[in-house]
Amino acid sequence: MGILIRQLESGESLSDYLSVPGSVNDRPNRVLPLLADERAFHDPRRNTSLAKCLVARFMAWQDEVPVGRIMCIIHPGHNAAHKVHTARFYQLDCTNSPAIAQALLQRAEAWARERGMLRLIGPFGFSDKDPQGLQIDGFEHLPVIATPSNPSWLPPLVEQFGYQKLIDAVSYRVGIPMFPPVLHERIAERALRNGRIRLLNFRSKDDLKPWIVPVLRLVNETYTALFGFDPMSEEEMRGLAAQYMPILDPAFVQVLVDQQDAPVAFVVAAPDMSEGLRRAKGRLLPLGWWHILRAMKRSRQLDLFLGAVRPDLQGLGLTCVLGIALMKAARQRGLTHMDSHLVLETNHRMRAELERLGGTVWKRYRIHQKTL
């Protein structure tokens, strides 16, 4: 049976495209993305990145059945800023077929070449805020929210067609001790001694809401050197805040501010919802939301989402202040360990912090590249 690769035209229904992850390669630890989030990601009214980039979506069909998909992205602003001619592939899903994977990748390569691109990387979305890479190790563990969930055979398939490692990201498992290490307590005390920095105390989501956008502005200031980072607009910040506010627990959002009440460091985390997302199978209704909330209440794992320290204050012990506050809140809820979320292998400062806490790598993800 022949393989047909067809591009989705502008305005065409995305229903078949969005259904592909749920129809190919079921496996025990697969975690499907929420369809509501997927629809928002592909909606120009809700995802302003679509207007800033060139985008194409392709689907593979076999015997009139959808068997794969791939998204192609060119980010002109990022390319101009870094003086590169790079396209990205994203949302690569297909059945376990070398022919289908090759057909999808070749179509993406042709699309990129036609637009003057010299390299194709991926999986990589509009920025590092989108799930990046393919998981290559740690498949026995459930993927956490906003990380890839791919079968183990997919990375070798991609590499079979000429793709090589560009960069890896790792995820650490960190135990939560009953009491903070004495050295970290001393460092934290010293960091707060002069009274110029203080830790906020959020008692409710109403207390937390006014701080979300200011905290995200700090991300723009701090993440500029990270691979693939694209600064967020104020509209994107408000959208991200609205998306994650329902699952945020004020106890697991720690923010440090200066004497002008401007955020200088923060960390955001939440109890793991992966088992709930697995059971929800991509749908909040009728009972997906219940599975997710139940999983968060029963989990013993804390998932780190985001964190930053203002560049001029890095190395002064603020991470110890945040870490101690977060671990105290986690222990009060009976949580025993943390997942660090994705950390670039080149982020030596963050990796050293996690390893000083006894963290060990338990998952690995890879972004691939190919010269066109």
Phi, psi and omega in degrees: 000135181284158178254128179250124175256120184234135177276136174286127180279158180302131179086350180289150181300138179267003189302315179294318180299315182289339183277346187301312182302328181279349184250355180239136169055063171294144180202159188305318186259019177287134176237112182281145173292152177291131181300325179298319178291322179296317179296319178295321180299324183263008182260113182301335179287340184244344179235098185291345178296332180298327181283339183269350189233160169271132187224141172219143178239132180236146176235146175259133179237143176218120182056041178065019178243132177291126184235005179180166179206161173201145178246139179243138184223135166239124181255092185302320181296316180293318179299317181295318182295327184254003178055051179230165175237077189239134170252164182232143167251150188209160178051050175277113177223137177196168173290167183284076183220115177303324182295319181289315178300316180296318181297319179293314181294320179296324178293321177296318179297317180296318178300317181291317180298319181300340182251019172079015180278149184251350182210148175236127179238159175160178354293134178205129184272217182287331179200181180290353177285342177273150177306128188239144176084180172244137177293132180239351181205151178088030184292345179286348180255143178293136174290144179270170184303143178066027171233158181297152175223085184239157176290156184294337183278348185289316179302316177299327177297315180299316182292334178298334184255030169097007181269138181237166179298131169261306179199150177253155168236149182235159176235132182258145166259124184235122176291147178259108184288158177297324180227143180297148175303140184301319181298318180295323178297319180294318179296318180295318178299318180294323181294330183259000190298321186279355176078004180280339179240136177224154181265127179285155179237107181265122180261343182207169176293332176296324175294324187282322189309314183295346186262348187297309182294316175303323178294318179292332173297325177294327175300314178304321183286331190262329191265006190303329184272353183286148181303125173076005183290136176235118183304144180272140171281167178300323179295318178295322178298315180295323178294319179294321178298316180295324182293319187261347181304320181300333183256358181280135175251122183307333181294336184251021172241112182246127184228132173255137180233159178268192184291343176264012182061030174264133179299134178240345178196151179199164169213139179236132180215172178200151174302144185297134179245011189302316180297322177294319177296322178298316180288330180290335179055039175088359185235133177282332181245146004276334187237006181302317181300323180293318178299319182293312180296321179296318179297319180295326179287328185267342186293149173252010182248136175255129180257123174282134180257312191201148176196155180195155172230133180307136188308319183286352181248005180290145180082009182253011174096004181293330177295328177293320177300311181296316182297317180295316179297318181292317180294323178298314179296321181294316180296323178298334178265003178082016178280145188246338183205165183237151167253126187284352191066185187286132176233123179302140181299338180271358179275075189294327180296312181294318180297321179295320178300314182293322181287329175295334177273006179089012182290146176232145179292128178233356173214151179220142183229147184230131169263129184258163176215155176211132176283134184266000000 
